[in-house]
Amino acid sequence: MARVCQVTGKKPITGNKVSHSNIKTKRRFLPNLQTKRYFLAEEDKWVTLKVSTEAIRTINKNGLYSVVKELRSAGVKI
């Protein structure tokens, strides 16, 4: 599962690189992914997630346990 956020599902998208002379060539826009270790206090263990910076903000807002519970109900193994 390379370059995909485990929480939000963000993945690379394609677009055009436009030069000064207006020549268009294909390029990829990659999401800003970070590998983060979180301590899951309810289960007394560490979990490692590959998350985007938007997902880090979501975890800070909603709490790690609620996000992990939501992922597990979607079928993601954590």
HELIX and SHEET records of a PDB file:
HELIX    1   1 THR A   53  ASN A   62  1                                  10    
HELIX    2   2 LEU A   64  SER A   73  1                                  10    
SHEET    1   A 2 ILE A  13  VAL A  18  0                                        
SHEET    2   A 2 LYS A  24  PHE A  29 -1                                        
SHEET    1   B 2 LEU A  33  LEU A  40  0                                        
SHEET    2   B 2 LYS A  45  SER A  52 -1                                        
END                                                                             
